[in-house]
């Protein structure tokens, strides 16, 4: 249990020291770039989408237990999706 806590704390520290400064620079760049984009362009829509969801995008930096991606959840659900797909196929 102690090793798990240390690992989570270490991961949180690394994210605070290394990742957050890069993400803050990225957010500043996105904000600056969004001013020069046409309002209805697809790139502008993507930039505004990300900026409006910034807290969710950076949430993994707030706790060491959170993963940067959802690969584990997707791998866990994959057998169910494959089984459902196989069940729905018919030989006709």
Phi, psi and omega in degrees: 000320180296320180295324178296316179297317180298317180298315179296318180294319179297316179297320178297316179299315179299319180294322179293320184279320188256314189280313184302317178299322179293317179295324177294320175297319179297317179296318177299318179296317178299316180298315180294317181294324182298334179290334183261000181270152173293136187302327185258012180284152178300324179294318178298318178298319179294317180296314180293326176299311181295315181297326180286343179244027186300319182296322176290324179295326183255006183301327182297343178280347185276339181217138181290340182285336183283140178271155180286340180223179180246029181301320180299315179296318180293319178294326179292322182275345185302315179301324178295316181293319180294318179298319179295319179296315181294326180292327183280345180284142178234152176262111185218000000 
